[in-house]
Amino acid sequence: MKILITGGLGAVGAPLADELRKRRNEVLVCDLVHSGGPNYIRCDVSRYRQLEGLFEGNKFGYVYHLAAEFGRNNGEDFYENLWMTNAVGTKNMLKMQEKHDFKMIFASSSEVYGDYTGLMSEDVLDRYPIKQMNDYAITKWVNELQVLNSAQRHGTKTVRVRLFNTYGPGEEYSEYRSVACVFCYRALHDMPYTVYLKHHRQSTYIVDCINTLANIVDNFKAGEVYNIAGEEYHDIKYLSDLILDYLGKDDSNVIYTEVEPYNTINKKADTTKAKKDLKHNPKVALKEGIPITIEWMRKRYNI
């Protein structure tokens, strides 16, 4: 199968490309940065002309559309990039899909569940008037609506996946990255970070996420939406304590606060559908994944 991954140099895209190649697929990736290699194409998905050129020379069976501006605060600080890449970029991709008839896997986010407080099953947004809490969340829900609209109007075939707090080796640090990435990096460098005591998450180790994403090609059900999450439901302090215990450090650089404004308090995922349809089988607990992530960071940043 010939497959394209947008955002294919990212923390999820790069290992997904490796996994799909191991499964004997031909995989091309596109991203914004200049990079070498015969299977890389530089492309900004928010630029229709660049996407046109990419698809004119290639016939893809599947496209994993991962390209996006990531994170709540990033979405506030660089909102024009967020909306162009996430919303316009996805609209451009849907136009390509309508023209070239490939199957698409769209990477959404747990952020779409917004202010919902219960178990997050995939049909929650069909049953309740959910309010998304920030621009990043809004763009992801807008994109899901665009996907559904295109399917209804033009018959495009897409699977949506809602990723829950994916972390692990390969995620380069910035202040906008996942909570696990930020905590690990800052603890390693004795930098302060904030723990929100009332927040709970379901963290997903990168390999567990990648395996499930790769399974979609062989188990594609157009129109479906899946939660992809790890098994552990934990508070944020537990994550911080794991990191500090592994490093043998105290919490003198940790700032404890009750709640982060404009952020979902608790994210508890129902992954029944993904386990049934996609053979989702998360194996790596935080106690195992965090040390692997920290050791990768030691090498990456020469610590």
C-alpha positions as CSV (number, residue, x, y, z in Angstrom):
1,M,0.0,0.0,0.0
2,K,1.2,3.5,-0.8
3,I,0.6,5.7,2.2
4,L,1.2,9.4,3.0
5,I,1.7,10.8,6.5
6,T,1.3,14.6,6.9
7,G,3.3,15.9,9.8
8,G,5.5,12.8,9.2
9,L,8.6,14.1,11.0
10,G,6.7,14.7,14.2
11,A,6.7,12.8,17.5
12,V,3.8,10.5,16.3
13,G,4.4,10.7,12.5
14,A,8.0,9.6,12.4
15,P,7.7,6.3,14.4
16,L,4.4,5.7,12.6
17,A,6.2,5.9,9.3
18,D,8.8,3.4,10.5
19,E,6.1,1.0,11.8
20,L,4.1,1.1,8.5
21,R,7.3,0.4,6.5
22,K,8.0,-2.6,8.7
23,R,4.6,-3.8,7.6
24,R,5.7,-3.7,4.0
25,N,4.0,-0.5,3.0
26,E,5.5,2.3,0.8
27,V,5.4,5.4,3.0
28,L,6.0,9.0,2.0
29,V,6.0,11.8,4.6
30,C,5.5,15.5,4.3
31,D,6.3,18.2,6.8
32,L,7.3,21.9,7.0
33,V,11.0,21.6,7.7
34,H,13.8,21.1,5.1
35,S,14.9,17.4,5.3
36,G,16.6,14.9,3.1
37,G,15.7,11.4,2.0
38,P,13.9,10.0,-1.0
39,N,10.6,9.5,0.9
40,Y,10.2,13.1,2.1
41,I,8.3,15.9,0.5
42,R,8.3,19.4,2.0
43,C,4.8,20.7,2.1
44,D,2.7,23.2,4.1
45,V,-0.8,21.7,4.2
46,S,-2.3,25.1,4.6
47,R,-1.1,26.0,1.1
48,Y,-3.4,24.4,-1.4
49,R,-1.0,24.7,-4.3
50,Q,1.7,22.8,-2.4
51,L,-0.7,20.0,-1.7
52,E,-1.9,19.9,-5.3
53,G,1.7,19.4,-6.5
54,L,2.2,16.6,-3.9
55,F,-0.9,14.6,-5.1
56,E,-0.4,15.2,-8.8
57,G,2.7,13.0,-8.7
58,N,1.5,10.3,-6.3
59,K,-1.5,8.0,-6.0
60,F,-2.0,7.1,-2.3
61,G,-4.3,4.5,-0.9
62,Y,-4.3,6.0,2.6
63,V,-3.3,9.3,4.1
64,Y,-2.7,9.8,7.8
65,H,-3.4,13.5,8.3
66,L,-1.4,14.3,11.5
67,A,-0.1,17.8,10.5
68,A,-1.3,20.3,13.1
69,E,-0.2,23.0,15.4
70,F,-0.2,21.3,18.8
71,G,-1.2,22.5,22.3
72,R,-3.5,24.9,24.1
73,N,-1.0,27.7,24.9
74,N,0.6,27.4,21.5
75,G,-2.9,27.9,20.1
76,E,-3.2,31.2,22.0
77,D,0.3,32.5,21.3
78,F,0.3,31.6,17.6
79,Y,-3.4,31.4,16.9
80,E,-3.1,32.5,13.3
81,N,-0.8,29.5,12.6
82,L,-3.1,27.2,14.5
83,W,-6.2,28.1,12.5
84,M,-4.4,28.1,9.1
85,T,-2.7,24.8,9.7
86,N,-5.4,23.0,11.6
87,A,-8.6,24.3,10.0
88,V,-7.6,25.4,6.5
89,G,-5.0,22.7,6.2
90,T,-7.7,20.0,6.9
91,K,-10.1,21.6,4.5
92,N,-7.4,21.5,1.8
93,M,-6.8,17.8,2.6
94,L,-10.5,17.1,2.3
95,K,-10.5,18.8,-1.1
96,M,-7.6,16.5,-2.2
97,Q,-9.6,13.5,-0.9
98,E,-12.6,14.5,-2.9
99,K,-10.5,14.7,-6.0
100,H,-8.1,11.8,-5.5
101,D,-10.4,9.3,-3.6
102,F,-8.0,8.1,-0.9
103,K,-8.9,6.8,2.5
104,M,-7.9,9.1,5.4
105,I,-7.1,8.7,9.0
106,F,-7.5,12.1,10.8
107,A,-5.8,12.7,14.1
108,S,-8.1,14.5,16.4
109,S,-7.6,15.0,20.2
110,S,-9.1,14.2,23.6
111,E,-9.4,18.0,23.9
112,V,-12.6,17.9,21.9
113,Y,-14.4,16.5,25.0
114,G,-14.0,20.0,26.5
115,D,-16.0,20.5,29.7
116,Y,-17.5,17.0,29.8
117,T,-16.9,15.4,33.2
118,G,-17.9,11.7,32.7
119,L,-16.4,8.7,31.0
120,M,-15.5,9.8,27.5
121,S,-17.0,7.4,25.0
122,E,-16.9,8.4,21.4
123,D,-20.6,9.2,21.1
124,V,-20.5,11.8,23.9
125,L,-20.3,14.7,21.5
126,D,-23.4,13.4,19.7
127,R,-25.4,13.2,23.0
128,Y,-24.4,16.3,24.9
129,P,-23.8,20.0,24.2
130,I,-20.1,20.0,24.9
131,K,-18.1,23.3,25.2
132,Q,-14.5,23.1,24.0
133,M,-12.2,25.0,26.4
134,N,-9.6,26.6,24.1
135,D,-8.7,27.4,20.5
136,Y,-6.7,24.2,20.0
137,A,-9.7,22.1,21.1
138,I,-12.1,24.1,18.9
139,T,-9.9,23.6,15.8
140,K,-9.9,19.8,16.4
141,W,-13.7,19.7,16.7
142,V,-14.1,22.0,13.7
143,N,-11.9,19.5,11.7
144,E,-14.1,16.6,12.8
145,L,-17.1,18.5,11.6
146,Q,-15.4,19.2,8.3
147,V,-14.6,15.5,8.0
148,L,-18.2,14.5,8.7
149,N,-19.5,17.2,6.3
150,S,-17.3,16.0,3.5
151,A,-18.3,12.4,4.0
152,Q,-22.0,13.4,3.8
153,R,-21.7,15.7,0.8
154,H,-19.0,14.0,-1.2
155,G,-18.8,10.4,0.0
156,T,-15.2,10.7,1.3
157,K,-14.0,7.9,3.6
158,T,-12.3,8.9,6.8
159,V,-11.6,7.4,10.3
160,R,-11.1,9.9,13.1
161,V,-8.9,9.1,16.1
162,R,-8.9,11.0,19.4
163,L,-5.4,10.7,21.0
164,F,-5.1,10.9,24.8
165,N,-1.9,12.4,26.1
166,T,0.6,10.6,24.0
167,Y,4.2,10.7,25.3
168,G,7.5,9.0,24.9
169,P,10.9,9.1,23.1
170,G,11.1,11.3,20.1
171,E,9.1,14.1,21.5
172,E,11.3,17.2,21.3
173,Y,10.9,19.6,24.2
174,S,9.2,22.9,23.9
175,E,7.0,24.7,26.5
176,Y,4.0,23.7,24.3
177,R,4.5,19.9,24.3
178,S,2.8,17.2,26.4
179,V,2.8,17.4,30.1
180,A,5.1,14.3,30.4
181,C,7.6,15.9,28.0
182,V,7.6,19.2,29.8
183,F,7.9,17.6,33.3
184,C,10.7,15.3,32.3
185,Y,12.8,18.0,30.5
186,R,12.3,20.6,33.3
187,A,13.1,18.1,36.1
188,L,16.2,17.0,34.3
189,H,17.4,20.6,34.0
190,D,16.2,21.7,37.5
191,M,13.7,24.1,36.0
192,P,10.4,25.0,37.7
193,Y,7.1,23.5,36.4
194,T,3.5,23.6,37.6
195,V,1.4,20.6,38.8
196,Y,-2.4,21.1,38.7
197,L,-3.6,19.0,41.6
198,K,-7.2,18.5,40.5
199,H,-6.5,17.3,37.0
200,H,-6.5,13.6,35.9
201,R,-5.3,12.1,32.6
202,Q,-4.9,8.8,30.8
203,S,-1.4,8.9,29.4
204,T,-0.5,6.8,26.3
205,Y,3.0,5.6,25.6
206,I,4.0,6.4,22.0
207,V,4.6,2.8,20.9
208,D,1.2,1.7,22.1
209,C,-0.4,4.6,20.2
210,I,1.6,3.9,17.0
211,N,0.7,0.2,16.9
212,T,-3.0,1.0,17.1
213,L,-2.7,3.7,14.4
214,A,-0.9,1.4,12.1
215,N,-3.6,-1.3,12.6
216,I,-6.2,1.0,11.0
217,V,-5.0,0.3,7.5
218,D,-6.1,-3.4,7.8
219,N,-9.2,-2.6,9.8
220,F,-10.5,0.5,8.1
221,K,-14.2,1.4,8.8
222,A,-15.2,4.6,7.1
223,G,-17.0,7.0,9.4
224,E,-15.8,5.5,12.6
225,V,-14.1,7.5,15.5
226,Y,-11.9,6.0,18.1
227,N,-10.4,7.0,21.5
228,I,-6.7,5.9,21.7
229,A,-5.5,6.0,25.3
230,G,-3.4,4.1,27.8
231,E,-4.9,2.0,30.6
232,E,-3.9,4.1,33.6
233,Y,-6.1,6.9,34.9
234,H,-3.9,9.1,37.1
235,D,-3.6,12.5,38.6
236,I,-0.9,14.9,37.4
237,K,1.0,14.8,40.7
238,Y,1.5,11.1,40.3
239,L,3.2,11.7,37.0
240,S,5.4,14.4,38.5
241,D,6.3,12.2,41.5
242,L,7.3,9.3,39.2
243,I,9.7,11.6,37.4
244,L,11.2,13.1,40.5
245,D,11.6,9.6,42.2
246,Y,13.4,8.2,39.2
247,L,15.7,11.2,39.1
248,G,16.3,11.1,42.8
249,K,15.1,14.7,43.2
250,D,12.8,16.5,45.5
251,D,9.9,18.8,44.5
252,S,11.5,22.1,45.5
253,N,11.1,23.3,41.9
254,V,7.4,22.2,41.6
255,I,4.6,24.8,41.9
256,Y,1.4,23.2,43.1
257,T,-1.9,24.8,41.9
258,E,-5.4,23.4,42.0
259,V,-6.7,24.0,38.5
260,E,-5.4,25.2,35.1
261,P,-7.9,27.6,33.5
262,Y,-9.5,26.7,30.1
263,N,-8.4,23.1,30.3
264,T,-10.4,19.9,30.8
265,I,-10.2,18.8,34.4
266,N,-10.5,15.0,33.9
267,K,-9.9,12.9,30.8
268,K,-11.1,9.3,31.3
269,A,-11.4,7.5,28.0
270,D,-13.6,4.6,27.0
271,T,-11.4,2.5,24.6
272,T,-13.7,-0.4,24.1
273,K,-14.2,0.4,20.4
274,A,-10.5,0.7,19.7
275,K,-9.8,-2.6,21.4
276,K,-12.5,-4.4,19.4
277,D,-11.9,-2.9,16.0
278,L,-8.2,-1.9,16.0
279,K,-6.7,-4.4,18.4
280,H,-5.7,-1.6,20.7
281,N,-3.6,-3.2,23.4
282,P,-1.7,-0.7,25.6
283,K,1.1,-2.5,27.4
284,V,3.5,0.2,28.7
285,A,2.6,1.6,32.1
286,L,3.9,5.1,33.2
287,K,6.3,3.4,35.6
288,E,8.0,1.8,32.6
289,G,7.5,4.5,30.0
290,I,8.7,7.5,32.0
291,P,12.2,6.1,32.7
292,I,12.5,5.2,29.0
293,T,11.5,8.8,28.1
294,I,14.0,10.3,30.5
295,E,16.9,8.2,29.3
296,W,16.1,9.2,25.7
297,M,16.1,12.8,26.8
298,R,19.5,12.3,28.5
299,K,21.0,11.2,25.2
300,R,19.1,13.7,23.1
301,Y,20.2,16.7,25.2
302,N,23.6,15.4,26.4
303,I,22.7,15.4,30.0
